[in-house]
Amino acid sequence: MYGTQSKRDLALEFQSQIPILRPSIHSRRANLTVKFQDLYMFTVEGNVDDVNVLNEVREKVRKQGRVWWALEANKGANWYLEPSISEGIALKSSLKFSTLANAITLKRLIRKGIPPLLRPKVWFSLSGAAKKKSTVPESYYDDLLKAVEGKVTPATRQIDHDLPRTFPGHPWLDTPEGHAALRRVLVGYSFRDSDVGYCQGLNYVAALLLLVMKTEEDAFWMLAVLLENVLVNDCYTTNLSGCHVEQRVFKDLLAKKCPSRIATHLEALDFDVSLVATEWFLCLFSKSLPSETTLRVWDVLFYEGAKVLFHVALAIFKMKEDELLLTHHVGDVINILQKTTHHLFDPDELLTVAFDKIGSMTTNTISKQRKIQEPAVMAELDQRLRRLNSLKLEDK
Amino acid sequence: MATSGNKNINAKLVLLGDVGAGKSSLVLRFVKGQFVEFQESTIGAAFFSQTLAVNDATVKFEIWDTAGQERYHSLAPMYYRGAAAAIIVFDITNQASFERAKKWVQELQSQGNPNMVMALAGNKADLLEARKVAAEEAQTYAQENGLFFMETSAKTATNVNDIFYEIAKRLPRVQPAQNPSGMVLMDRPAERVASASCCS
């Protein structure tokens, strides 16, 4: 239903277009660096190519929006809210289509991107956040906020310290209002799960959730479902053990899924993938990829699960395979990867590689890999702790 | 083959210290000459490189700026492993950050590269009014533990280039007395081919 477009209330559609630069400038574009705002109002630096790519992305987002509206018109407004086959729970959806057909359509559609205006609704239901929220009293979030008001913990101190350091300069996040909302979400969560408390990195994740979701409360529930259901356990707890496990799994996958000479070459340089991938996994790419590209990754993450992070991380290496093979220093490897991620303004460029060129990985296989790596990680962390403790004793 | 008048050295350098001590700000000041009041919090670690000319040698620092939060501690060995130098940063207005710095020194002394050049940076030296850690105290500690100490301010740029320059001078292969033999492997961090110890 194209008519519904007029209801779009977000700034996205109305943001001024980035001026399309005249072709005459193209010859000089290699030297031109311009600052511009992307779809989520982040100021980014790029060259003229980047600006044009971003304009094309805006156009694609619009087109993708029309596909979703058309589907709504055909299948009914909430067709994608059909329960997944495995769950088998009957929702109160009045429409019953072939669940399987819908699931296939939906998977493809989501990999092509959820229109920004539908993101809040689609994420909320498909991630399981809606279900999670429905199991507690309506007033849960308000009660939580009231209960924690005025309390000071190591987590709240750390959060307060990080508020102005989370995407500084963003026109909404970096305002008193933005800081206050981010604080409530993070502090609230730190009390909900005291094992996680607050881990640096979550500030970026929560900030981006706040930008996407309609309400602060929904952002809170998205954070909860992310940490409690979507991602592997213990990614953010005291010694980040879950994150260590993911890094080892990733290292193995790189050797298997990308040509083995890449892994061999990087190893010869003494380059450990976790040097770059730790930030990718803990911030879910929000500090590395442009905002719309990050959110496209999250679209799939919320529907297909944590294995998506591996797909995307592998794709980044795969895209730069040739260049990486020419490097002689760890520093060069990192520079290539950083430059690549910062300039991935076209989400499809990344996601096509991530899902069509990496080969399929089931959540099951990855779970098995994790199980294999876990004992080694635990032993290593434990050994390290003991070494540090014995150091303290010697000191006395 | 390197000649005595033209040495190129790659040196891995790691910054460690408590959250908010100003590690990223020191690096930003050194690498880009900039300062921002609110520096994005570092997750995992950030990488930078910067080259300095010193004593007829060119030192290319490969800088790992690490995250300060306690739980990121478990990642640190990856960054200090094989490092030729470390800057341990504390905030002179925060006693706890000085205690944390001492722990880092201890860990590096037992786990790090034995030839590592270590510097202790008392950062935010512009905030004299709020000082909690006396310069003498830090100086004494540094002397006793084989580090050199400087008070720095990323904000005013005081001593920032100097601390990196001082580190560069102290790198084993930069010292004029050093006589490197054989081929210099350009693509290897300095400490691998260095044999003499750098600090007492």
Interface residues (C-beta under 8 A of the other chain):
Chain A: Q158 H161 D162 P164 R165 T166 F167 P168 C199 Q200 G201 N203 Y204 Y236 T237 T238 N239 L240 S241 H244 L269 D270 D272 S274 L275 T278 E279 L282 C283 K287 H328 H329 V330 G331 I334 N335 Q338 L381 R384 R387 L388 L391 D395
Chain B: N10 V19 G20 V36 E37 F38 Q39 E40 S41 T42 I43 G44 A45 F47 S49 E62 A67 Q69 R71 Y72 H73 S74 L75 P77 M78 Y79 G82 Q106 E107 S110 Q111 D187
